[in-house]
Amino acid sequence: MRIDYHTHHARCGHAQGQLEEYVQRAIELGLDHIGLSDHMPLLHVDPDRYYPEMAMPMSELPRYVEECLQLKERYKGQIEVRVGLEGDYIEGCEEEIERIVNGYPWDYVIGSVHFLGEWDITDYRQTAGWEGKDPLEVYRQYYDAVQKAVATGFYDIMGHLDVIKRFGYGPGKEHEPEVIALEKAALAAVAKSGKAMELNASGLSKDCAEMFPSRRMLEEAISLGIPLTLGSDAHQPLKLGEHLDKARALLAELGVTALATFRERKREMVPFET
């Protein structure tokens, strides 16, 4: 089974390529499943006053879902198209998130933490947000938000669980025991929830130069029995599937033999090949 469940497209503003181009590229690559999972519209900031090109406008959400469903039907028999969403967790916006999660016929929803308040810790334009902050306190806030996201029950897959490391900012080595404790607490929350987690290969192309999550966290996740799926987090069609060969090889090395796939919010574990 060859799958890619994490992709972004022109509609979100910071990616390239139309949805159909991703489906066609997935067929070229021989994928069995292509997951379309663009960003949820912004809820807690005014899109007109915030950084541009962050997510699709709310008015585009129904059009996004409609196009995904059309592609699922059009390419039936050639590839399995799964209709997904990367749904940010924003503390204080739970009711709005729940309406979006329950209001459309998703196959799966990825739960990701990008924002600490109005600061998007994954945006290269906002790295100045680290200035003057205690990195350990930022890590505490981030992993607290991850646990709160898990506790909502809104999501099927927890996304890039340690993305806080993306730009290489973080506590010094002397704080590693506490960082490990934060990671383990977040993973324990995912395990308790019964939800899946992705191995997001895109970190190999970022400043941190390792997948999300790290091998250390991945080994802990496997020991806890957390179901795993795969995503490239591609932001252009030619990046689809990037580094997933390395991700599959790592999973095989660690003894993982099946991946989580989703249809209509129901999980099915399927065998995969490296």
C-alpha positions as CSV (number, residue, x, y, z in Angstrom):
1,M,0.0,0.0,0.0
2,R,1.4,3.3,-1.1
3,I,-0.3,6.4,0.3
4,D,0.2,10.1,0.9
5,Y,-2.4,11.7,3.2
6,H,-1.0,15.2,3.6
7,T,-1.1,17.6,0.7
8,H,-1.8,21.3,0.1
9,H,-3.0,23.2,-3.0
10,A,-3.3,26.6,-4.6
11,R,-6.6,27.3,-2.8
12,C,-4.8,27.8,0.5
13,G,-2.6,30.6,-0.9
14,H,0.8,29.3,0.0
15,A,0.9,26.2,-2.1
16,Q,1.0,25.6,-5.9
17,G,-1.0,23.3,-8.1
18,Q,-4.7,22.4,-8.6
19,L,-6.3,19.5,-6.8
20,E,-6.6,17.5,-10.0
21,E,-2.9,17.9,-10.7
22,Y,-2.2,16.2,-7.4
23,V,-4.5,13.3,-8.3
24,Q,-2.9,12.9,-11.7
25,R,0.6,13.1,-10.1
26,A,-0.4,10.4,-7.6
27,I,-1.4,8.1,-10.4
28,E,1.9,8.7,-12.1
29,L,3.7,7.8,-8.9
30,G,1.6,4.6,-8.5
31,L,0.0,5.6,-5.3
32,D,-3.0,3.6,-4.1
33,H,-4.4,6.5,-2.1
34,I,-4.1,10.3,-2.4
35,G,-5.3,12.3,0.5
36,L,-6.4,15.9,-0.3
37,S,-6.0,17.8,3.0
38,D,-5.9,21.6,2.6
39,H,-5.8,24.0,5.5
40,M,-9.0,24.9,7.4
41,P,-9.9,28.6,7.1
42,L,-8.6,31.0,9.7
43,L,-10.9,31.3,12.6
44,H,-9.2,33.4,15.3
45,V,-7.6,36.2,13.3
46,D,-9.0,38.6,10.7
47,P,-7.7,37.2,7.4
48,D,-7.7,40.7,5.8
49,R,-5.4,42.0,8.5
50,Y,-3.2,39.0,9.2
51,Y,-0.3,37.6,7.2
52,P,-1.5,36.9,3.6
53,E,-1.8,33.5,2.0
54,M,-2.3,31.4,5.1
55,A,-5.4,29.4,4.3
56,M,-8.4,29.3,2.1
57,P,-11.2,31.8,2.7
58,M,-14.3,30.4,4.5
59,S,-16.3,31.0,1.4
60,E,-14.0,28.6,-0.5
61,L,-14.5,25.7,2.0
62,P,-17.7,24.3,0.3
63,R,-16.1,24.6,-3.1
64,Y,-13.1,22.8,-1.9
65,V,-15.1,19.9,-0.7
66,E,-17.3,19.8,-3.8
67,E,-14.2,19.7,-6.0
68,C,-12.6,16.9,-3.9
69,L,-15.8,14.8,-4.2
70,Q,-15.9,15.4,-8.0
71,L,-12.3,14.1,-8.3
72,K,-13.1,11.1,-6.1
73,E,-15.8,10.1,-8.5
74,R,-13.9,11.1,-11.7
75,Y,-10.9,9.0,-10.9
76,K,-12.7,6.0,-9.4
77,G,-11.0,2.8,-10.6
78,Q,-7.7,4.6,-11.1
79,I,-6.9,5.7,-7.6
80,E,-8.6,6.1,-4.2
81,V,-9.1,9.8,-3.6
82,R,-9.7,10.6,0.1
83,V,-11.3,13.9,1.1
84,G,-9.5,15.4,4.1
85,L,-8.8,18.6,5.9
86,E,-5.9,19.8,8.0
87,G,-7.9,21.3,10.9
88,D,-6.0,23.6,13.1
89,Y,-6.6,23.4,16.8
90,I,-7.2,26.9,18.2
91,E,-7.9,27.1,21.9
92,G,-11.2,29.0,22.3
93,C,-12.5,28.2,18.9
94,E,-13.6,24.7,19.6
95,E,-17.3,25.3,18.6
96,E,-16.3,26.7,15.2
97,I,-13.9,23.9,14.6
98,E,-16.5,21.3,15.6
99,R,-19.0,22.8,13.1
100,I,-16.4,22.5,10.3
101,V,-15.4,19.0,11.3
102,N,-18.9,17.7,11.5
103,G,-20.4,19.8,8.7
104,Y,-18.8,18.1,5.7
105,P,-18.3,14.5,4.4
106,W,-14.6,14.2,5.3
107,D,-12.8,10.9,5.0
108,Y,-10.4,12.1,7.7
109,V,-9.3,15.3,9.5
110,I,-5.7,15.9,10.5
111,G,-5.3,17.8,13.8
112,S,-2.4,20.1,13.8
113,V,-1.1,22.9,16.1
114,H,0.3,25.8,14.1
115,F,-0.7,28.6,16.3
116,L,0.1,29.7,19.8
117,G,-2.3,32.6,20.1
118,E,-1.8,34.6,16.9
119,W,1.7,33.4,16.4
120,D,2.0,30.7,13.7
121,I,5.1,28.9,14.9
122,T,5.4,27.1,11.5
123,D,5.5,30.3,9.3
124,Y,8.9,31.4,8.1
125,R,7.8,35.0,8.2
126,Q,7.1,34.8,12.0
127,T,10.3,33.3,13.3
128,A,10.9,36.7,15.1
129,G,8.3,35.4,17.5
130,W,11.0,33.4,19.3
131,E,12.9,36.6,20.2
132,G,12.8,37.4,23.9
133,K,11.0,34.1,24.7
134,D,12.1,31.2,26.9
135,P,12.3,28.3,24.4
136,L,11.4,25.8,27.0
137,E,8.2,27.8,27.9
138,V,7.3,27.9,24.2
139,Y,7.7,24.1,24.1
140,R,5.5,23.8,27.2
141,Q,2.8,25.9,25.6
142,Y,3.0,24.0,22.3
143,Y,2.7,20.5,23.8
144,D,-0.1,21.7,26.1
145,A,-2.0,22.8,23.0
146,V,-1.3,19.4,21.4
147,Q,-2.8,17.6,24.4
148,K,-5.8,19.9,24.3
149,A,-6.3,19.2,20.6
150,V,-6.2,15.5,21.2
151,A,-8.7,15.8,24.0
152,T,-11.3,17.4,21.8
153,G,-11.8,14.2,19.8
154,F,-12.3,16.2,16.7
155,Y,-9.4,14.7,14.7
156,D,-8.6,11.3,13.2
157,I,-4.9,11.8,12.7
158,M,-2.6,14.0,14.8
159,G,-0.3,15.9,12.4
160,H,3.4,16.6,12.5
161,L,3.4,16.2,16.3
162,D,6.8,17.9,17.0
163,V,6.6,20.6,14.3
164,I,7.7,23.1,17.0
165,K,11.3,22.1,16.1
166,R,10.9,23.2,12.4
167,F,13.2,26.2,12.4
168,G,15.7,24.8,14.8
169,Y,14.7,26.9,17.8
170,G,14.4,25.1,21.1
171,P,15.6,24.5,24.6
172,G,19.3,23.7,25.2
173,K,20.6,20.2,25.9
174,E,20.3,20.8,29.6
175,H,16.5,20.8,29.2
176,E,16.3,17.6,27.2
177,P,14.8,15.5,30.0
178,E,11.9,17.9,30.3
179,V,11.4,18.1,26.5
180,I,11.3,14.3,26.4
181,A,8.7,14.3,29.2
182,L,6.6,16.8,27.2
183,E,6.9,14.6,24.1
184,K,5.9,11.5,26.1
185,A,2.9,13.2,27.7
186,A,1.6,14.2,24.2
187,L,2.1,10.7,22.8
188,A,0.4,9.2,25.8
189,A,-2.6,11.5,25.2
190,V,-2.7,10.3,21.5
191,A,-2.5,6.7,22.6
192,K,-5.3,7.1,25.2
193,S,-7.5,8.8,22.6
194,G,-7.2,5.8,20.2
195,K,-6.4,8.2,17.3
196,A,-3.7,7.8,14.7
197,M,-0.6,9.9,14.1
198,E,1.2,10.7,10.9
199,L,4.8,10.3,10.1
200,N,5.3,13.5,8.1
201,A,8.4,13.3,5.9
202,S,8.6,17.1,5.1
203,G,10.8,17.8,8.1
204,L,13.7,16.3,6.1
205,S,13.6,19.4,3.9
206,K,13.3,21.9,6.8
207,D,15.9,23.5,9.1
208,C,15.4,20.7,11.6
209,A,16.4,18.1,9.0
210,E,14.4,15.3,10.4
211,M,10.9,14.0,10.0
212,F,7.9,14.9,12.2
213,P,8.0,13.3,14.7
214,S,11.6,12.4,15.5
215,R,12.8,8.8,15.6
216,R,12.8,9.1,19.4
217,M,9.1,10.0,19.4
218,L,8.3,7.5,16.7
219,E,9.8,4.7,18.7
220,E,7.7,5.8,21.7
221,A,4.6,6.0,19.6
222,I,5.1,2.5,18.3
223,S,5.7,1.1,21.8
224,L,2.3,2.7,22.8
225,G,0.5,1.1,19.8
226,I,-0.4,4.3,18.1
227,P,-1.6,3.7,14.5
228,L,0.5,5.5,12.0
229,T,-0.1,7.0,8.5
230,L,2.1,8.8,6.1
231,G,2.2,12.2,4.6
232,S,4.6,14.3,2.5
233,D,3.0,17.6,3.3
234,A,3.5,18.5,-0.4
235,H,2.9,22.1,-1.4
236,Q,3.3,21.5,-5.1
237,P,2.5,18.4,-7.3
238,L,6.1,17.5,-8.0
239,K,6.7,17.3,-4.2
240,L,4.0,14.7,-3.8
241,G,5.4,11.6,-2.1
242,E,8.8,13.4,-1.4
243,H,10.9,11.5,1.2
244,L,8.1,8.9,1.8
245,D,10.5,6.2,0.7
246,K,12.7,7.1,3.7
247,A,9.6,7.2,5.9
248,R,8.5,3.7,4.8
249,A,12.0,2.4,5.3
250,L,12.1,3.8,8.8
251,L,8.8,2.3,9.7
252,A,9.9,-1.1,8.3
253,E,13.1,-0.9,10.3
254,L,11.1,-0.3,13.4
255,G,8.8,-3.2,12.8
256,V,5.7,-1.4,11.5
257,T,3.9,-3.5,8.9
258,A,0.6,-1.7,8.5
259,L,-0.6,1.9,7.9
260,A,-3.8,3.6,8.9
261,T,-6.1,4.6,6.0
262,F,-9.5,6.3,6.3
263,R,-12.9,6.3,4.6
264,E,-15.8,8.3,6.0
265,R,-13.9,8.9,9.3
266,K,-13.4,5.2,9.8
267,R,-9.9,3.8,10.1
268,E,-8.7,0.6,8.3
269,M,-5.2,-0.8,8.9
270,V,-3.6,-2.0,5.6
271,P,-0.2,-3.7,5.0
272,F,2.4,-1.7,3.2
273,E,5.6,-2.3,1.3
274,T,8.8,-0.4,1.5
